[in-house]
Amino acid sequence: MKTLLTLLFCLLATPILNSTEPDYEKYSARLNRFFKDALFVVDVGDKEKYTKQLPEQISVSINCNDISIRQNVIQQLDQFCDVAGISYTIANEPSSALLKIFIGQASEMKELCKEYSPKINLRSGRNYWIFWDKNSVINSGVIFLCNDVLTKPEEQASGLTVLLMGVFGVPSHSDEFKETCLNPRSSFTQMQPLDIRLLKFYYANITAGMRPADVQKVLREKWSDKK
């Protein structure tokens, strides 16, 4: 009887793991699929399957008349750049900025899209496009967000988060984890802990121009170090 009570006490004292908690602390096949989805699966445009990254310093122009949206853009830019170890300045001449952010009416955004690529569509009310050099370093990027399609502040913030991930070289979605802005069914208004760790790892350990197998090797060797 004493043994039974001891066993029962031990079972009750053992913490029950929350099955909803993200399982990404250590390298796994699931984590590898997540990275592969996020970095190398794209709908249109880039079929090269090389990693793309921004340089260490970028200039940005924010073309937006809505003060609250503009503030959110700056807040998110601050966070993204801090996590990735990138510094940015607001360009004195908007046309010379490496990253241009346009937020406005859909009719205006559609006309602006034509200046960059006929493949850009705004059916979802948002999109981005990037260009890169021979070393896969992003040398130009543009973001479009239609505030008459995405009318709610949370929709705008969520859309902006996903677009910034794309411009920072993480272009796609993944169903592997729910706790990420990269899940196509999520509506997070800012990066989640997994997104932050992904972006930090990406810029600290991965370089522009790496293939999927190279990324997998680095991921397997270094992810659990949390660097």
ABEGO torsion letter per residue (X at the ends): XAAAAAAAAAAAABBBBBAABBBAABBBAAAAAAAAAAAABBABEBAAGBBBBBBABBBBBBBBABAAAAAAAAAAAAAAAAAAGBBBBBBABAAABABBBBBEBAAAAAAAAAAABAABBAAAGBBBBBBBBAAGBBABBBBBBBAAABABAAAAAAAAAAAAAAAAGBABBBAABABBAABAABABABBBAAAAAAAAAAAAABBBGBBAAAAAAAAAAAAAAGX
